[in-house]
Amino acid sequence: MSTSTLKRVIPYLITLALAVFLYVKAGQFDMVGRPGMPGPDLWPKMACVLLAGTSLIGLLGALFGSAEQTPVEEVDDALVSPPETHPHLVWIGVAATGLYVASMPYLGFFIGTSLFAAALLVIGGMRRWAWLAPTAIALAGVFTLIFMKVVYVSLPLGTGPFMDISMLIFKLLGIH
């Protein structure tokens, strides 16, 4: 194995070893989940499996991929004309996040997340306006299902009519 290949492989081997170590440690929690319910080791173990899988993919790429270097001319061109940045959009996104967090108790998770996703899509420059509402609603629905059915997190329902809408959405999604 050449030195350059070894340099590419070592970070993935370290990360893979760390994932295996942490997976074993996650199985040694003192607390045990209720029968039929996931225990406290579920999410750490899932993260370790994903980390190990990613490490394996990187390891295979490092072993069997090409080690081509970027020509110096291309690097110089990238430094001469840096990519266009929009820091004001970042600050608008930060403000939208603050409004999202502040409005969550009143609007509820589903409605608040739908509006937040739509706002971020607009801030990010989404050009297909016909897809804005369906995309935002789909994102909110997926996150609601993940948090309520997989992670078992209680989400805010909102107040007044927003709570009624949240309850209807939960019913449509099969969440009790």
URNORFEN-V631635 format. One record per helix or strand of 3 or more residues. SS is the DSSP state (H for helix, E for strand). FROM is the first residue (numbers start at 1). LEN is the number of residues. Records with the same first field share a line. If there is no record, write none. Layout:
BEGIN
SS->FROM-LEN + FROM-LEN
END
This chain:
BEGIN
H->3-24 + 42-23 + 72-9 + 87-21 + 109-15 + 129-22 + 161-13
END
